[in-house]
């Protein structure tokens, strides 16, 4: 005999409380905001460098970000997470922003976009 609650849970879909067009708008504007943040020592934005691992837009419009730095000894370690938080918070309609600095997985140049490789002449 199968438990009814188990069946309902297995078939449940997660639906965002935000309309799809709003989620798309916010997502695009958050990425654009991230592209305005540069590591002071590298002439490429942190998004193209691959320093942003994950961005979660929550139903209450809060944003959780997982990011890393090129090295744990990065001189900008104290300021970059705050710069990311400020950039995302400037997007109209965004709620509370939480930036978490993570080291696993470690950043490697393989995470860079072609755009960043071109800017840094790393072909």
C-alpha distance (Angstrom), angle and dihedral (degrees) to the residues before:
residue distance angle dihedral
X1 . . .
X2 3.81 . .
X3 3.78 121.0 .
X4 3.84 111.5 -119.1
X5 3.82 93.2 -142.1
X6 3.81 89.7 54.8
X7 3.81 91.7 54.3
X8 3.81 93.0 48.0
X9 3.80 92.1 49.6
X10 3.80 93.1 47.5
X11 3.81 92.0 53.4
X12 3.81 96.5 41.4
X13 3.80 117.5 122.6
X14 3.77 123.9 -152.2
X15 3.78 111.5 -128.4
X16 3.79 122.7 -173.6
X17 3.78 117.5 -124.7
X18 3.82 88.0 -137.7
X19 3.80 119.2 83.4
X20 3.83 112.9 -107.2
X21 3.81 92.8 -116.1
X22 3.82 90.6 53.5
X23 3.79 91.5 48.2
X24 3.80 89.7 50.3
X25 3.83 92.5 47.5
X26 3.78 93.4 48.4
X27 3.81 92.0 45.3
X28 3.80 92.3 52.4
X29 3.78 93.4 45.8
X30 3.81 92.1 47.2
X31 3.82 90.5 53.3
X32 3.82 89.8 47.3
X33 3.81 89.4 50.9
X34 3.82 91.5 49.5
X35 3.80 89.5 52.7
X36 3.81 88.9 61.8
X37 3.82 91.5 62.9
X38 3.80 115.4 89.2
X39 3.76 131.2 -177.1
X40 3.83 101.2 -117.0
X41 3.82 90.7 -129.2
X42 3.82 99.0 44.1
X43 3.83 123.3 60.3
X44 3.82 94.0 -140.1
X45 3.79 129.4 83.9
X46 3.79 119.8 -105.8
X47 3.81 93.1 -116.1
X48 3.81 93.8 57.2
X49 3.81 90.1 42.1
X50 3.80 88.0 60.6
X51 3.79 95.3 -119.7
X52 3.81 92.4 132.0
X53 3.80 108.6 81.3
X54 3.79 100.7 173.5
X55 3.80 140.9 0.1
X56 3.81 118.3 -167.1
X57 3.79 119.1 -168.2
X58 3.79 108.2 -159.2
X59 3.79 128.5 -152.4
X60 3.81 90.5 -106.2
X61 3.84 88.5 55.6
X62 3.78 91.5 -107.7
X63 3.79 115.4 140.5
X64 3.79 126.7 -143.9
X65 3.79 116.6 -164.6
X66 3.78 129.7 -168.5
X67 3.77 112.0 -162.5
X68 3.76 139.8 159.6
X69 3.78 137.6 -161.7
X70 3.79 130.4 -123.4
X71 3.82 89.5 -105.7
X72 3.81 135.0 1.1
X73 3.83 87.2 -118.6
X74 3.82 93.0 56.3
X75 3.81 108.2 144.7
X76 3.82 89.0 -139.9
X77 3.82 93.1 56.8
X78 3.78 91.9 109.2
X79 3.79 96.7 48.8
X80 3.82 108.4 31.9
X81 3.83 97.8 71.1
X82 3.82 89.5 50.3
X83 3.82 90.2 48.1
X84 3.82 89.3 52.3
X85 3.80 91.7 48.6
X86 3.82 91.9 49.3
X87 3.81 93.4 46.8
X88 3.81 93.7 51.5
X89 3.81 92.9 41.8
X90 3.82 88.4 57.2
X91 3.83 90.9 64.9
X92 3.82 109.0 103.2
X93 3.80 111.2 -111.7
X94 3.80 97.2 21.2
X95 3.79 117.5 129.1
X96 3.79 128.5 -159.5
X97 3.81 114.2 -15.7
X98 3.81 121.7 -148.8
X99 3.81 118.6 -171.5
X100 3.79 118.0 -165.0
X101 3.79 119.4 -166.7
X102 3.81 111.3 -145.2
X103 3.79 133.1 -178.8
X104 3.79 100.3 -166.4
X105 2.92 116.9 109.5
X106 3.77 93.4 30.7
X107 3.79 116.2 -129.4
X108 3.80 117.1 -105.8
X109 3.82 130.6 179.5
X110 3.83 87.2 -107.0
X111 3.82 87.4 77.6
X112 3.82 92.2 64.3
X113 3.78 120.3 104.9
X114 3.79 121.8 -123.9
X115 3.81 87.2 -105.4
X116 3.81 91.5 58.8
X117 3.81 91.6 45.3
X118 3.79 89.6 53.0
X119 3.82 93.3 49.0
X120 3.79 91.2 47.7
X121 3.82 94.0 40.9
X122 3.83 90.9 -125.4
X123 3.81 102.6 146.0
